Amino acid sequence: MSDEEHYKFMRIALEEAEKCTPVPTAFCVGCVLVSRNGGDPAVIATGYSRELPGNTHAEANALAKFRSSPEEKLITGESPQDILASADVYTTMEPCSIRTSGLAPCADALIAAQVKRCFIGVGEPDDFVKCEGAQKLTEAGIQVVWLKGMEEEALAIARKGRA
């Protein structure tokens, strides 16, 4: 994929992040899962923070939505795990490595899904916790790519509604 395509998918993730309802104790993050199987890259799921019930995060929501869409699996004839194993993840902020709520971190969910690559718009600032999501992904063999030039926009959206 070209750099232009990577930025196109990150732009979709930023649009997802904009859908978040701001809260003072969490970031607004967007995520896009992209399949590279069968030719042209295609969006297979999107998600944003707090989209699904239960104080949910963007990456976990995108994974949950993908796994609950049986028509996607029927179309490709591949198992959901095969599709995820070749998928790229575009997330506006570094996937969390720890949750103050006690829920499973997004980095762990992406590792369990065995995604191929994770494109990140901006590192998670230390507003709430010290994040080591990118490091966890790298240690698990997932390629991490920092998309340069979108940091300010991604952080502004992440902190939307907060001073």
TORDODO-124831 format. One record per residue: x, y, z of N, C-alpha, C in turn; residue in one letter; residue number from 1. Coordinates in steps of 0.05 Angstrom, whole numbers, plus 5000, padded with zeros to 4 digits. Example, Ala and Ser with C-alpha at 12.3 -4.5 7.8 and 13.67 -1.06 7.14 Angstrom:
2
<atom n_X="5264" n_Y="4886" n_Z="5156" ca_X="5246" ca_Y="4910" ca_Z="5156" c_X="5264" c_Y="4934" c_Z="5156" residu="a" num="1"/>
<atom n_X="5257" n_Y="4955" n_Z="5142" ca_X="5273" ca_Y="4979" ca_Z="5143" c_X="5258" c_Y="5001" c_Z="5157" residu="s" num="2"/>
***
This chain:
163
<atom n_X="5017" n_Y="4976" n_Z="5000" ca_X="5000" ca_Y="5000" ca_Z="5000" c_X="5018" c_Y="5025" c_Z="5000" residu="m" num="1"/>
<atom n_X="5008" n_Y="5045" n_Z="4988" ca_X="5023" ca_Y="5070" ca_Z="4986" c_X="5018" c_Y="5087" c_Z="5012" residu="s" num="2"/>
<atom n_X="5035" n_Y="5106" n_Z="5017" ca_X="5032" ca_Y="5124" ca_Z="5039" c_X="5004" c_Y="5138" c_Z="5038" residu="d" num="3"/>
<atom n_X="4996" n_Y="5144" n_Z="5014" ca_X="4970" ca_Y="5158" ca_Z="5010" c_X="4947" c_Y="5140" c_Z="5021" residu="e" num="4"/>
<atom n_X="4949" n_Y="5114" n_Z="5015" ca_X="4928" ca_Y="5096" ca_Z="5025" c_X="4929" c_Y="5094" c_Z="5055" residu="e" num="5"/>
<atom n_X="4952" n_Y="5093" n_Z="5067" ca_X="4954" ca_Y="5092" ca_Z="5096" c_X="4941" c_Y="5117" c_Z="5109" residu="h" num="6"/>
<atom n_X="4947" n_Y="5140" n_Z="5098" ca_X="4935" ca_Y="5165" ca_Z="5108" c_X="4905" c_Y="5165" c_Z="5104" residu="y" num="7"/>
<atom n_X="4896" n_Y="5153" n_Z="5082" ca_X="4867" ca_Y="5152" ca_Z="5077" c_X="4853" c_Y="5136" c_Z="5099" residu="k" num="8"/>
<atom n_X="4865" n_Y="5113" n_Z="5106" ca_X="4853" ca_Y="5096" ca_Z="5127" c_X="4855" c_Y="5110" c_Z="5155" residu="f" num="9"/>
<atom n_X="4877" n_Y="5125" n_Z="5160" ca_X="4879" ca_Y="5139" ca_Z="5185" c_X="4858" c_Y="5161" c_Z="5186" residu="m" num="10"/>
<atom n_X="4853" n_Y="5173" n_Z="5163" ca_X="4832" ca_Y="5194" ca_Z="5162" c_X="4805" c_Y="5183" c_Z="5170" residu="r" num="11"/>
<atom n_X="4799" n_Y="5158" n_Z="5161" ca_X="4774" ca_Y="5145" ca_Z="5169" c_X="4774" c_Y="5140" c_Z="5200" residu="i" num="12"/>
<atom n_X="4797" n_Y="5132" n_Z="5211" ca_X="4799" ca_Y="5128" ca_Z="5240" c_X="4794" c_Y="5154" c_Z="5255" residu="a" num="13"/>
<atom n_X="4804" n_Y="5176" n_Z="5244" ca_X="4800" ca_Y="5203" ca_Z="5257" c_X="4770" c_Y="5210" c_Z="5256" residu="l" num="14"/>
<atom n_X="4756" n_Y="5203" n_Z="5234" ca_X="4728" ca_Y="5208" ca_Z="5232" c_X="4712" c_Y="5192" c_Z="5253" residu="e" num="15"/>
<atom n_X="4722" n_Y="5167" n_Z="5257" ca_X="4710" ca_Y="5150" ca_Z="5278" c_X="4714" c_Y="5163" c_Z="5306" residu="e" num="16"/>
<atom n_X="4738" n_Y="5173" n_Z="5311" ca_X="4744" ca_Y="5186" ca_Z="5337" c_X="4726" c_Y="5210" c_Z="5342" residu="a" num="17"/>
<atom n_X="4720" n_Y="5224" n_Z="5321" ca_X="4702" ca_Y="5248" ca_Z="5323" c_X="4674" c_Y="5240" c_Z="5333" residu="e" num="18"/>
<atom n_X="4666" n_Y="5215" n_Z="5329" ca_X="4639" ca_Y="5206" ca_Z="5338" c_X="4637" c_Y="5202" c_Z="5368" residu="k" num="19"/>
<atom n_X="4660" n_Y="5201" n_Z="5381" ca_X="4661" ca_Y="5195" ca_Z="5410" c_X="4647" c_Y="5217" c_Z="5426" residu="c" num="20"/>
<atom n_X="4633" n_Y="5208" n_Z="5446" ca_X="4622" ca_Y="5227" ca_Z="5466" c_X="4645" c_Y="5232" c_Z="5486" residu="t" num="21"/>
<atom n_X="4653" n_Y="5258" n_Z="5488" ca_X="4676" ca_Y="5264" ca_Z="5506" c_X="4668" c_Y="5259" c_Z="5536" residu="p" num="22"/>
<atom n_X="4688" n_Y="5249" n_Z="5551" ca_X="4686" ca_Y="5246" ca_Z="5579" c_X="4712" c_Y="5256" c_Z="5592" residu="v" num="23"/>
<atom n_X="4711" n_Y="5265" n_Z="5616" ca_X="4736" ca_Y="5277" ca_Z="5628" c_X="4757" c_Y="5256" c_Z="5635" residu="p" num="24"/>
<atom n_X="4750" n_Y="5231" n_Z="5636" ca_X="4768" ca_Y="5210" ca_Z="5646" c_X="4779" c_Y="5191" c_Z="5624" residu="t" num="25"/>
<atom n_X="4774" n_Y="5198" n_Z="5599" ca_X="4783" ca_Y="5180" ca_Z="5578" c_X="4787" c_Y="5196" c_Z="5552" residu="a" num="26"/>
<atom n_X="4802" n_Y="5183" n_Z="5534" ca_X="4807" ca_Y="5195" ca_Z="5507" c_X="4786" c_Y="5188" c_Z="5488" residu="f" num="27"/>
<atom n_X="4783" n_Y="5203" n_Z="5466" ca_X="4766" ca_Y="5197" ca_Z="5443" c_X="4784" c_Y="5186" c_Z="5422" residu="c" num="28"/>
<atom n_X="4781" n_Y="5160" n_Z="5416" ca_X="4799" ca_Y="5146" ca_Z="5397" c_X="4782" c_Y="5132" c_Z="5375" residu="v" num="29"/>
<atom n_X="4793" n_Y="5131" n_Z="5351" ca_X="4780" ca_Y="5117" ca_Z="5329" c_X="4798" c_Y="5095" c_Z="5319" residu="g" num="30"/>
<atom n_X="4786" n_Y="5074" n_Z="5307" ca_X="4802" ca_Y="5052" ca_Z="5297" c_X="4789" c_Y="5041" c_Z="5272" residu="c" num="31"/>
<atom n_X="4805" n_Y="5031" n_Z="5254" ca_X="4796" ca_Y="5019" ca_Z="5229" c_X="4812" c_Y="4993" c_Z="5225" residu="v" num="32"/>
<atom n_X="4798" n_Y="4971" n_Z="5219" ca_X="4811" ca_Y="4946" ca_Z="5212" c_X="4810" c_Y="4944" c_Z="5182" residu="l" num="33"/>
<atom n_X="4832" n_Y="4938" n_Z="5170" ca_X="4834" ca_Y="4936" ca_Z="5140" c_X="4845" c_Y="4909" c_Z="5132" residu="v" num="34"/>
<atom n_X="4830" n_Y="4895" n_Z="5115" ca_X="4839" ca_Y="4869" ca_Z="5105" c_X="4855" c_Y="4874" c_Z="5080" residu="s" num="35"/>
<atom n_X="4877" n_Y="4859" n_Z="5078" ca_X="4894" ca_Y="4861" ca_Z="5054" c_X="4891" c_Y="4836" c_Z="5038" residu="r" num="36"/>
<atom n_X="4873" n_Y="4818" n_Z="5045" ca_X="4869" ca_Y="4793" ca_Z="5030" c_X="4852" c_Y="4798" c_Z="5005" residu="n" num="37"/>
<atom n_X="4857" n_Y="4783" n_Z="4985" ca_X="4841" ca_Y="4784" ca_Z="4961" c_X="4843" c_Y="4809" c_Z="4944" residu="g" num="38"/>
<atom n_X="4867" n_Y="4821" n_Z="4943" ca_X="4871" ca_Y="4844" ca_Z="4926" c_X="4872" c_Y="4870" c_Z="4940" residu="g" num="39"/>
<atom n_X="4854" n_Y="4888" n_Z="4932" ca_X="4854" ca_Y="4915" ca_Z="4944" c_X="4848" c_Y="4915" c_Z="4973" residu="d" num="40"/>
<atom n_X="4861" n_Y="4933" n_Z="4989" ca_X="4855" ca_Y="4935" ca_Z="5017" c_X="4826" c_Y="4944" c_Z="5021" residu="p" num="41"/>
<atom n_X="4813" n_Y="4933" n_Z="5041" ca_X="4785" ca_Y="4940" ca_Z="5046" c_X="4779" c_Y="4942" c_Z="5076" residu="a" num="42"/>
<atom n_X="4764" n_Y="4962" n_Z="5083" ca_X="4756" ca_Y="4965" ca_Z="5111" c_X="4737" c_Y="4942" c_Z="5119" residu="v" num="43"/>
<atom n_X="4744" n_Y="4928" n_Z="5140" ca_X="4727" ca_Y="4905" ca_Z="5149" c_X="4712" c_Y="4912" c_Z="5175" residu="i" num="44"/>
<atom n_X="4721" n_Y="4933" n_Z="5189" ca_X="4707" ca_Y="4941" ca_Z="5213" c_X="4719" c_Y="4968" c_Z="5222" residu="a" num="45"/>
<atom n_X="4702" n_Y="4983" n_Z="5236" ca_X="4710" ca_Y="5008" ca_Z="5248" c_X="4701" c_Y="5008" c_Z="5277" residu="t" num="46"/>
<atom n_X="4712" n_Y="5025" n_Z="5293" ca_X="4703" ca_Y="5028" ca_Z="5321" c_X="4713" c_Y="5054" c_Z="5333" residu="g" num="47"/>
<atom n_X="4700" n_Y="5062" n_Z="5354" ca_X="4709" ca_Y="5086" ca_Z="5368" c_X="4703" c_Y="5082" c_Z="5398" residu="y" num="48"/>
<atom n_X="4717" n_Y="5097" n_Z="5414" ca_X="4715" ca_Y="5094" ca_Z="5443" c_X="4686" c_Y="5099" c_Z="5452" residu="s" num="49"/>
<atom n_X="4677" n_Y="5081" n_Z="5470" ca_X="4650" ca_Y="5082" ca_Z="5482" c_X="4628" c_Y="5078" c_Z="5462" residu="r" num="50"/>
<atom n_X="4634" n_Y="5067" n_Z="5439" ca_X="4613" ca_Y="5062" ca_Z="5418" c_X="4595" c_Y="5039" c_Z="5428" residu="e" num="51"/>
<atom n_X="4606" n_Y="5018" n_Z="5440" ca_X="4591" ca_Y="4996" ca_Z="5450" c_X="4589" c_Y="4999" c_Z="5480" residu="l" num="52"/>
<atom n_X="4568" n_Y="4987" n_Z="5492" ca_X="4565" ca_Y="4990" ca_Z="5521" c_X="4588" c_Y="4979" c_Z="5537" residu="p" num="53"/>
<atom n_X="4594" n_Y="4991" n_Z="5560" ca_X="4613" ca_Y="4980" ca_Z="5579" c_X="4640" c_Y="4993" c_Z="5580" residu="g" num="54"/>
<atom n_X="4642" n_Y="5019" n_Z="5576" ca_X="4667" ca_Y="5034" ca_Z="5577" c_X="4688" c_Y="5022" c_Z="5558" residu="n" num="55"/>
<atom n_X="4679" n_Y="5018" n_Z="5533" ca_X="4695" ca_Y="5004" ca_Z="5513" c_X="4714" c_Y="5023" c_Z="5498" residu="t" num="56"/>
<atom n_X="4735" n_Y="5011" n_Z="5488" ca_X="4755" ca_Y="5026" ca_Z="5472" c_X="4753" c_Y="5020" c_Z="5442" residu="h" num="57"/>
<atom n_X="4764" n_Y="5037" n_Z="5426" ca_X="4761" ca_Y="5036" ca_Z="5397" c_X="4770" c_Y="5010" c_Z="5385" residu="a" num="58"/>
<atom n_X="4794" n_Y="5001" n_Z="5392" ca_X="4805" ca_Y="4976" ca_Z="5380" c_X="4788" c_Y="4952" c_Z="5387" residu="e" num="59"/>
<atom n_X="4781" n_Y="4950" n_Z="5413" ca_X="4764" ca_Y="4928" ca_Z="5422" c_X="4737" c_Y="4928" c_Z="5408" residu="a" num="60"/>
<atom n_X="4726" n_Y="4952" n_Z="5404" ca_X="4700" ca_Y="4954" ca_Z="5390" c_X="4702" c_Y="4945" c_Z="5361" residu="n" num="61"/>
<atom n_X="4723" n_Y="4954" n_Z="5347" ca_X="4727" ca_Y="4945" ca_Z="5319" c_X="4729" c_Y="4915" c_Z="5317" residu="a" num="62"/>
<atom n_X="4745" n_Y="4903" n_Z="5335" ca_X="4748" ca_Y="4874" ca_Z="5335" c_X="4721" c_Y="4860" c_Z="5341" residu="l" num="63"/>
<atom n_X="4707" n_Y="4870" n_Z="5361" ca_X="4681" ca_Y="4858" ca_Z="5368" c_X="4661" c_Y="4861" c_Z="5344" residu="a" num="64"/>
<atom n_X="4660" n_Y="4883" n_Z="5331" ca_X="4642" ca_Y="4887" ca_Z="5308" c_X="4650" c_Y="4868" c_Z="5285" residu="k" num="65"/>
<atom n_X="4676" n_Y="4865" n_Z="5280" ca_X="4684" ca_Y="4847" ca_Z="5259" c_X="4676" c_Y="4819" c_Z="5266" residu="f" num="66"/>
<atom n_X="4681" n_Y="4810" n_Z="5290" ca_X="4674" ca_Y="4783" ca_Z="5298" c_X="4644" c_Y="4777" c_Z="5298" residu="r" num="67"/>
<atom n_X="4628" n_Y="4798" n_Z="5299" ca_X="4599" ca_Y="4794" ca_Z="5300" c_X="4586" c_Y="4797" c_Z="5272" residu="s" num="68"/>
<atom n_X="4603" n_Y="4799" n_Z="5251" ca_X="4592" ca_Y="4803" ca_Z="5224" c_X="4596" c_Y="4778" c_Z="5207" residu="s" num="69"/>
<atom n_X="4578" n_Y="4759" n_Z="5209" ca_X="4582" ca_Y="4734" ca_Z="5195" c_X="4582" c_Y="4737" c_Z="5164" residu="p" num="70"/>
<atom n_X="4569" n_Y="4757" n_Z="5154" ca_X="4569" ca_Y="4761" ca_Z="5125" c_X="4597" c_Y="4765" c_Z="5114" residu="e" num="71"/>
<atom n_X="4615" n_Y="4778" n_Z="5129" ca_X="4642" ca_Y="4783" ca_Z="5120" c_X="4657" c_Y="4756" c_Z="5116" residu="e" num="72"/>
<atom n_X="4653" n_Y="4738" n_Z="5135" ca_X="4667" ca_Y="4712" ca_Z="5134" c_X="4656" c_Y="4695" c_Z="5111" residu="k" num="73"/>
<atom n_X="4630" n_Y="4697" n_Z="5106" ca_X="4618" ca_Y="4682" ca_Z="5084" c_X="4628" c_Y="4691" c_Z="5057" residu="l" num="74"/>
<atom n_X="4631" n_Y="4717" n_Z="5054" ca_X="4640" ca_Y="4728" ca_Z="5029" c_X="4668" c_Y="4719" c_Z="5022" residu="i" num="75"/>
<atom n_X="4686" n_Y="4719" n_Z="5041" ca_X="4714" ca_Y="4712" ca_Z="5035" c_X="4720" c_Y="4683" c_Z="5036" residu="t" num="76"/>
<atom n_X="4704" n_Y="4668" n_Z="5051" ca_X="4709" ca_Y="4639" ca_Z="5055" c_X="4731" c_Y="4633" c_Z="5074" residu="g" num="77"/>
<atom n_X="4743" n_Y="4654" n_Z="5086" ca_X="4765" ca_Y="4651" ca_Z="5105" c_X="4754" c_Y="4652" c_Z="5133" residu="e" num="78"/>
<atom n_X="4768" n_Y="4640" n_Z="5152" ca_X="4761" ca_Y="4642" ca_Z="5180" c_X="4766" c_Y="4671" c_Z="5189" residu="s" num="79"/>
<atom n_X="4751" n_Y="4679" n_Z="5210" ca_X="4757" ca_Y="4706" ca_Z="5221" c_X="4786" c_Y="4709" c_Z="5229" residu="p" num="80"/>
<atom n_X="4798" n_Y="4688" n_Z="5241" ca_X="4825" ca_Y="4690" ca_Z="5249" c_X="4844" c_Y="4693" c_Z="5226" residu="q" num="81"/>
<atom n_X="4839" n_Y="4680" n_Z="5204" ca_X="4856" ca_Y="4683" ca_Z="5180" c_X="4855" c_Y="4712" c_Z="5170" residu="d" num="82"/>
<atom n_X="4831" n_Y="4723" n_Z="5170" ca_X="4827" ca_Y="4751" ca_Z="5161" c_X="4843" c_Y="4770" c_Z="5179" residu="i" num="83"/>
<atom n_X="4840" n_Y="4766" n_Z="5205" ca_X="4853" ca_Y="4784" ca_Z="5224" c_X="4884" c_Y="4781" c_Z="5223" residu="l" num="84"/>
<atom n_X="4893" n_Y="4757" n_Z="5218" ca_X="4922" ca_Y="4752" ca_Z="5217" c_X="4936" c_Y="4767" c_Z="5194" residu="a" num="85"/>
<atom n_X="4921" n_Y="4776" n_Z="5175" ca_X="4933" ca_Y="4792" ca_Z="5153" c_X="4923" c_Y="4821" c_Z="5154" residu="s" num="86"/>
<atom n_X="4909" n_Y="4828" n_Z="5175" ca_X="4896" ca_Y="4854" ca_Z="5176" c_X="4916" c_Y="4876" c_Z="5186" residu="a" num="87"/>
<atom n_X="4911" n_Y="4900" n_Z="5177" ca_X="4924" ca_Y="4924" ca_Z="5187" c_X="4904" c_Y="4938" c_Z="5205" residu="d" num="88"/>
<atom n_X="4914" n_Y="4949" n_Z="5227" ca_X="4898" ca_Y="4965" ca_Z="5245" c_X="4908" c_Y="4994" c_Z="5243" residu="v" num="89"/>
<atom n_X="4889" n_Y="5012" n_Z="5240" ca_X="4895" ca_Y="5041" ca_Z="5240" c_X="4881" c_Y="5052" c_Z="5265" residu="y" num="90"/>
<atom n_X="4896" n_Y="5063" n_Z="5283" ca_X="4885" ca_Y="5074" ca_Z="5308" c_X="4896" c_Y="5101" c_Z="5312" residu="t" num="91"/>
<atom n_X="4879" n_Y="5119" n_Z="5320" ca_X="4887" ca_Y="5147" ca_Z="5323" c_X="4906" c_Y="5152" c_Z="5346" residu="t" num="92"/>
<atom n_X="4905" n_Y="5133" n_Z="5366" ca_X="4923" ca_Y="5135" ca_Z="5389" c_X="4934" c_Y="5108" c_Z="5396" residu="m" num="93"/>
<atom n_X="4958" n_Y="5107" n_Z="5406" ca_X="4971" ca_Y="5083" ca_Z="5414" c_X="4952" c_Y="5065" c_Z="5430" residu="e" num="94"/>
<atom n_X="4950" n_Y="5040" n_Z="5423" ca_X="4932" ca_Y="5022" ca_Z="5438" c_X="4941" c_Y="5020" c_Z="5467" residu="p" num="95"/>
<atom n_X="4921" n_Y="5021" n_Z="5485" ca_X="4927" ca_Y="5021" ca_Z="5513" c_X="4940" c_Y="4995" c_Z="5522" residu="c" num="96"/>
<atom n_X="4958" n_Y="4997" n_Z="5542" ca_X="4971" ca_Y="4974" ca_Z="5553" c_X="4961" c_Y="4968" c_Z="5582" residu="s" num="97"/>
<atom n_X="4946" n_Y="4987" n_Z="5592" ca_X="4935" ca_Y="4984" ca_Z="5619" c_X="4909" c_Y="5000" c_Z="5620" residu="i" num="98"/>
<atom n_X="4889" n_Y="4989" n_Z="5634" ca_X="4863" ca_Y="5003" ca_Z="5637" c_X="4858" c_Y="5008" c_Z="5666" residu="r" num="99"/>
<atom n_X="4852" n_Y="5033" n_Z="5673" ca_X="4846" ca_Y="5039" ca_Z="5701" c_X="4819" c_Y="5026" c_Z="5710" residu="t" num="100"/>
<atom n_X="4803" n_Y="5019" n_Z="5690" ca_X="4777" ca_Y="5006" ca_Z="5696" c_X="4780" c_Y="4977" c_Z="5703" residu="s" num="101"/>
<atom n_X="4804" n_Y="4966" n_Z="5697" ca_X="4808" ca_Y="4937" ca_Z="5702" c_X="4801" c_Y="4920" c_Z="5678" residu="g" num="102"/>
<atom n_X="4790" n_Y="4932" n_Z="5656" ca_X="4783" ca_Y="4917" ca_Z="5632" c_X="4809" c_Y="4910" c_Z="5617" residu="l" num="103"/>
<atom n_X="4807" n_Y="4891" n_Z="5599" ca_X="4830" ca_Y="4882" ca_Z="5583" c_X="4840" c_Y="4904" c_Z="5566" residu="a" num="104"/>
<atom n_X="4867" n_Y="4908" n_Z="5565" ca_X="4878" ca_Y="4929" ca_Z="5548" c_X="4876" c_Y="4922" c_Z="5518" residu="p" num="105"/>
<atom n_X="4874" n_Y="4943" n_Z="5502" ca_X="4871" ca_Y="4939" ca_Z="5473" c_X="4896" c_Y="4927" c_Z="5460" residu="c" num="106"/>
<atom n_X="4920" n_Y="4933" n_Z="5471" ca_X="4944" ca_Y="4921" ca_Z="5460" c_X="4942" c_Y="4890" c_Z="5462" residu="a" num="107"/>
<atom n_X="4932" n_Y="4881" n_Z="5485" ca_X="4928" ca_Y="4852" ca_Z="5489" c_X="4908" c_Y="4840" c_Z="5470" residu="d" num="108"/>
<atom n_X="4886" n_Y="4855" n_Z="5464" ca_X="4866" ca_Y="4845" ca_Z="5446" c_X="4877" c_Y="4843" c_Z="5417" residu="a" num="109"/>
<atom n_X="4894" n_Y="4862" n_Z="5409" ca_X="4906" ca_Y="4862" ca_Z="5383" c_X="4926" c_Y="4839" c_Z="5381" residu="l" num="110"/>
<atom n_X="4941" n_Y="4834" n_Z="5402" ca_X="4960" ca_Y="4812" ca_Z="5403" c_X="4945" c_Y="4786" c_Z="5401" residu="i" num="111"/>
<atom n_X="4923" n_Y="4783" n_Z="5416" ca_X="4908" ca_Y="4758" ca_Z="5415" c_X="4896" c_Y="4753" c_Z="5387" residu="a" num="112"/>
<atom n_X="4888" n_Y="4775" n_Z="5374" ca_X="4877" ca_Y="4774" ca_Z="5347" c_X="4898" c_Y="4767" c_Z="5326" residu="a" num="113"/>
<atom n_X="4924" n_Y="4771" n_Z="5333" ca_X="4946" ca_Y="4765" ca_Z="5316" c_X="4946" c_Y="4782" c_Z="5291" residu="q" num="114"/>
<atom n_X="4939" n_Y="4808" n_Z="5294" ca_X="4939" ca_Y="4826" ca_Z="5270" c_X="4968" c_Y="4829" c_Z="5261" residu="v" num="115"/>
<atom n_X="4970" n_Y="4837" n_Z="5235" ca_X="4996" ca_Y="4838" ca_Z="5223" c_X="5011" c_Y="4864" c_Z="5230" residu="k" num="116"/>
<atom n_X="4997" n_Y="4887" n_Z="5226" ca_X="5010" ca_Y="4913" ca_Z="5230" c_X="4991" c_Y="4932" c_Z="5245" residu="r" num="117"/>
<atom n_X="5002" n_Y="4951" n_Z="5259" ca_X="4986" ca_Y="4971" ca_Z="5273" c_X="4998" c_Y="4999" c_Z="5266" residu="c" num="118"/>
<atom n_X="4982" n_Y="5015" n_Z="5253" ca_X="4989" ca_Y="5042" ca_Z="5246" c_X="4977" c_Y="5061" c_Z="5267" residu="f" num="119"/>
<atom n_X="4994" n_Y="5078" n_Z="5278" ca_X="4986" ca_Y="5095" ca_Z="5301" c_X="4989" c_Y="5124" c_Z="5294" residu="i" num="120"/>
<atom n_X="4969" n_Y="5140" n_Z="5301" ca_X="4969" ca_Y="5169" ca_Z="5295" c_X="4985" c_Y="5184" c_Z="5316" residu="g" num="121"/>
<atom n_X="4983" n_Y="5177" n_Z="5341" ca_X="4997" ca_Y="5191" ca_Z="5362" c_X="5001" c_Y="5173" c_Z="5386" residu="v" num="122"/>
<atom n_X="5023" n_Y="5176" n_Z="5400" ca_X="5028" ca_Y="5161" ca_Z="5425" c_X="5008" c_Y="5170" c_Z="5446" residu="g" num="123"/>
<atom n_X="5002" n_Y="5152" n_Z="5464" ca_X="4984" ca_Y="5159" ca_Z="5486" c_X="4999" c_Y="5176" c_Z="5507" residu="e" num="124"/>
<atom n_X="4990" n_Y="5201" n_Z="5512" ca_X="5003" ca_Y="5217" ca_Z="5532" c_X="4998" c_Y="5205" c_Z="5560" residu="p" num="125"/>
<atom n_X="5014" n_Y="5214" n_Z="5579" ca_X="5012" ca_Y="5203" ca_Z="5607" c_X="4989" c_Y="5216" c_Z="5623" residu="d" num="126"/>
<atom n_X="4967" n_Y="5224" n_Z="5610" ca_X="4945" ca_Y="5238" ca_Z="5624" c_X="4934" c_Y="5220" c_Z="5646" residu="d" num="127"/>
<atom n_X="4931" n_Y="5194" n_Z="5640" ca_X="4918" ca_Y="5175" ca_Z="5659" c_X="4937" c_Y="5153" c_Z="5668" residu="f" num="128"/>
<atom n_X="4952" n_Y="5141" n_Z="5650" ca_X="4970" ca_Y="5119" ca_Z="5656" c_X="4995" c_Y="5122" c_Z="5638" residu="v" num="129"/>
<atom n_X="5016" n_Y="5107" n_Z="5645" ca_X="5039" ca_Y="5105" ca_Z="5627" c_X="5034" c_Y="5083" c_Z="5608" residu="k" num="130"/>
<atom n_X="5031" n_Y="5089" n_Z="5583" ca_X="5023" ca_Y="5070" ca_Z="5562" c_X="5048" c_Y="5057" c_Z="5550" residu="c" num="131"/>
<atom n_X="5047" n_Y="5031" n_Z="5546" ca_X="5069" ca_Y="5017" ca_Z="5533" c_X="5057" c_Y="4998" c_Z="5511" residu="e" num="132"/>
<atom n_X="5035" n_Y="5007" n_Z="5499" ca_X="5021" ca_Y="4991" ca_Z="5480" c_X="5038" c_Y="4985" c_Z="5455" residu="g" num="133"/>
<atom n_X="5051" n_Y="5005" n_Z="5444" ca_X="5068" ca_Y="5000" ca_Z="5420" c_X="5090" c_Y="4980" c_Z="5426" residu="a" num="134"/>
<atom n_X="5102" n_Y="4983" n_Z="5449" ca_X="5123" ca_Y="4965" ca_Z="5457" c_X="5113" c_Y="4936" c_Z="5460" residu="q" num="135"/>
<atom n_X="5089" n_Y="4933" n_Z="5472" ca_X="5078" ca_Y="4906" ca_Z="5475" c_X="5072" c_Y="4894" c_Z="5448" residu="k" num="136"/>
<atom n_X="5061" n_Y="4910" n_Z="5429" ca_X="5056" ca_Y="4900" ca_Z="5403" c_X="5081" c_Y="4891" c_Z="5389" residu="l" num="137"/>
<atom n_X="5102" n_Y="4907" n_Z="5390" ca_X="5127" ca_Y="4901" ca_Z="5378" c_X="5139" c_Y="4875" c_Z="5389" residu="t" num="138"/>
<atom n_X="5138" n_Y="4873" n_Z="5416" ca_X="5149" ca_Y="4849" ca_Z="5429" c_X="5134" c_Y="4824" c_Z="5421" residu="e" num="139"/>
<atom n_X="5108" n_Y="4827" n_Z="5413" ca_X="5092" ca_Y="4804" ca_Z="5405" c_X="5095" c_Y="4798" c_Z="5375" residu="a" num="140"/>
<atom n_X="5112" n_Y="4814" n_Z="5361" ca_X="5117" ca_Y="4808" ca_Z="5333" c_X="5098" c_Y="4823" c_Z="5314" residu="g" num="141"/>
<atom n_X="5083" n_Y="4842" n_Z="5324" ca_X="5065" ca_Y="4859" ca_Z="5307" c_X="5081" c_Y="4884" c_Z="5299" residu="i" num="142"/>
<atom n_X="5081" n_Y="4889" n_Z="5273" ca_X="5096" ca_Y="4912" ca_Z="5263" c_X="5081" c_Y="4937" c_Z="5271" residu="q" num="143"/>
<atom n_X="5095" n_Y="4956" n_Z="5283" ca_X="5083" ca_Y="4982" ca_Z="5291" c_X="5094" c_Y="5003" c_Z="5273" residu="v" num="144"/>
<atom n_X="5075" n_Y="5019" n_Z="5261" ca_X="5083" ca_Y="5041" ca_Z="5243" c_X="5071" c_Y="5067" c_Z="5254" residu="v" num="145"/>
<atom n_X="5088" n_Y="5086" n_Z="5260" ca_X="5078" ca_Y="5112" ca_Z="5269" c_X="5074" c_Y="5130" c_Z="5244" residu="w" num="146"/>
<atom n_X="5049" n_Y="5138" n_Z="5239" ca_X="5043" ca_Y="5155" ca_Z="5216" c_X="5049" c_Y="5184" c_Z="5224" residu="l" num="147"/>
<atom n_X="5068" n_Y="5195" n_Z="5212" ca_X="5077" ca_Y="5222" ca_Z="5218" c_X="5059" c_Y="5243" c_Z="5206" residu="k" num="148"/>
<atom n_X="5056" n_Y="5266" n_Z="5220" ca_X="5041" ca_Y="5289" ca_Z="5210" c_X="5012" c_Y="5291" c_Z="5219" residu="g" num="149"/>
<atom n_X="5002" n_Y="5271" n_Z="5234" ca_X="4974" ca_Y="5272" ca_Z="5243" c_X="4973" c_Y="5274" c_Z="5273" residu="m" num="150"/>
<atom n_X="4996" n_Y="5277" n_Z="5286" ca_X="4997" ca_Y="5276" ca_Z="5316" c_X="4979" c_Y="5298" c_Z="5328" residu="e" num="151"/>
<atom n_X="4982" n_Y="5323" n_Z="5319" ca_X="4967" ca_Y="5345" ca_Z="5331" c_X="4937" c_Y="5341" c_Z="5329" residu="e" num="152"/>
<atom n_X="4928" n_Y="5333" n_Z="5305" ca_X="4900" ca_Y="5329" ca_Z="5300" c_X="4889" c_Y="5305" c_Z="5317" residu="e" num="153"/>
<atom n_X="4904" n_Y="5283" n_Z="5318" ca_X="4896" ca_Y="5260" ca_Z="5333" c_X="4894" c_Y="5267" c_Z="5363" residu="a" num="154"/>
<atom n_X="4913" n_Y="5282" n_Z="5373" ca_X="4913" ca_Y="5289" ca_Z="5401" c_X="4891" c_Y="5308" c_Z="5408" residu="l" num="155"/>
<atom n_X="4886" n_Y="5327" n_Z="5390" ca_X="4864" ca_Y="5346" ca_Z="5394" c_X="4837" c_Y="5332" c_Z="5396" residu="a" num="156"/>
<atom n_X="4833" n_Y="5313" n_Z="5378" ca_X="4808" ca_Y="5297" ca_Z="5379" c_X="4807" c_Y="5280" c_Z="5404" residu="i" num="157"/>
<atom n_X="4829" n_Y="5268" n_Z="5411" ca_X="4830" ca_Y="5251" ca_Z="5434" c_X="4823" c_Y="5266" c_Z="5460" residu="a" num="158"/>
<atom n_X="4831" n_Y="5290" n_Z="5461" ca_X="4825" ca_Y="5307" ca_Z="5485" c_X="4801" c_Y="5324" c_Z="5482" residu="r" num="159"/>
<atom n_X="4785" n_Y="5319" n_Z="5462" ca_X="4761" ca_Y="5334" ca_Z="5457" c_X="4743" c_Y="5336" c_Z="5482" residu="k" num="160"/>
<atom n_X="4734" n_Y="5360" n_Z="5488" ca_X="4716" ca_Y="5364" ca_Z="5511" c_X="4731" c_Y="5369" c_Z="5537" residu="g" num="161"/>
<atom n_X="4758" n_Y="5368" n_Z="5536" ca_X="4773" ca_Y="5373" ca_Z="5561" c_X="4791" c_Y="5397" c_Z="5557" residu="r" num="162"/>
<atom n_X="4796" n_Y="5411" n_Z="5578" ca_X="4812" ca_Y="5435" ca_Z="5577" c_X="4841" c_Y="5429" c_Z="5572" residu="a" num="163"/>
***
